[in-house]
Amino acid sequence: MRLRSLRTQLTILSFAVTLVAILAVLFYVTPQLQSSLRDQKLRALSETGRAFTPQIADLVRNNGSDRQIDRIVSSVSDRTNARVTLLSVGDGDFGLQLAVFSDSYTDNRITDLELDVADDAARSGRVVAGTGASREGELAQVAVPIRDMDTVSRIALYSAPMADVEGNVALIRRQILIAGGLGLLLALAGGFVVSRSIARRVRTLERGADQVASGDFTAVFPTGKDDELGQLARGLDDMQRQLAQLESARRRFIATASHELRTPIFSIGGFLELLEDEELDDETRRQFVATVREQVERLGKLATDLLDLSRLEAGSVQLRREPTDLGELTRAVTAEFAPALDKHDSTLDVRLAGQRIEAVCDPERVAQVLRILIDNALTHTPSGTGVVVRGVRRNGAVRLAVVDDGPGISAAAAERVFEPFFTSDDAQGSGLGLAIARELAERMEGSLEVDPAPGRTTFSLELPA
């Protein structure tokens, strides 16, 4: 479990990243540096050979004495800080032969000099650079051919030890190892401290999440720093508040729904007991039966509304979007209310701006919202109240409004009118219709608003066209 902990994993990760970086420098950068220094050494030696060989070549072509040639070779060696060896080129029984004509080193500090580079220069007639081995270590060598007429007669071989390059590379490698060791220790310590701080904050968030999961919505998620964990803490805190609100709403919903269901059930039970009385006259019995029928209808509507609202909140309502003529849809829905209008002694006018008002929407759900709004207007207004349904398309949106000339609603009631089970008067109704209508409007990416005014109430459904 300790190896699986976030603190241990972050510490190991920090150590591993630092170790990989050190190894990359040691085994990738260092060899490249060594190769670069070797190439630089050879280039510098090549430039030296090209610069000083003409002095030796002039003396050779002018048939200078051996002593003069030895002196110029030693002088060039002193000025270039390199061993200078003058080789003669001739043909032997075994092909091209090289022989030492003059050498700046007479104390044998460098022995067993390899002549492969000089041999290549004699054969190709070009300046050749390379490396060779000696008893005292590896050498950088540059061979510069000296021509007599069109024939290579001498080779000026410049040799310099590679020990300084190897020493510099070895020094750099040691410094990398020392710095890398210190870096690993710092990475281990820093990774442990940082990971422990992160792990502590994660455990705090975990404990808070466990509290919320167990139903305790008093948990606090400290944000601390403004980093990813701080953002996570703010997100969890927002989630906790929303869950607390949902839990409170759920309890209120259950309590209110239980009360709303209990009222018609008790009413039906009471009237059924009264109907068992054999001494009831026919007129009273008919009244009781009519009342029971109203309560059953109310109970059925309440059950249907509760089912619709629960499906909406659960997200199980599927929308079917299609091009729809909202003018034709509005006229069809208003025609359904002819019996209710006759009973309510009210009028219902349809006023559309244009013959066709088209939008891409779910026609069944739009019709459901219109039925709720018209039914709400008839339920909460006195008999004889006029109702108007208006429709218009403007600025890329479609607006359907249901306006009644009733007494209106107060501003305080307008703020709560879309809450489940809220009713602004004592009229019959479950108080769920407007909550369902607004939820449907929002699912269709639209909005449902109320505009309260004295003597008039307007509910407006706006949908994207």
Buried (B, 14 or more C-beta within 10 A) or exposed (E): EEEEBEBBBBBBEBBEEBBEBBEEBBEEEBEEBBEEBBEEBBEBBBEBBBEBBEBBBEBBBEEBEEEBBBBBBBBBBEEBEBBBBBBBBEEEEEEEBBEEBBBBBEEEEBEEBBBBBBBBBBBEEEBBBBBBEBEEEBBBBBBBBBEEEEEBBBBBBBBBBBEEBBEEBEEBBEEBEEEBEEBBEEBBEBBBEBBBBBBEBBEBBEEBBEBBEEEEBEBEBEBBEEEEBBEBBEEBBEEBEEBBEEEEEEEEBEEBBEEBBEBBEEBBEBBEEBBEEEEBEEEEEEEBEEBBEBBEEBBEBBEEBBEBBEBBBEEEBEEEEEEBBBBBBBBEBBEEBEEBBEEBEBEBEBEBEEEEBBBEBBBEBBBBBBBBBBBBBBBBBEEEBBBBBBBBBEEEBBBBBBBBBBBBBEEEBBEEBBBBBBBBEEEEBBBBBBBBBBBBBEBBEBBBBBEBEEEBBBBBBBBEB
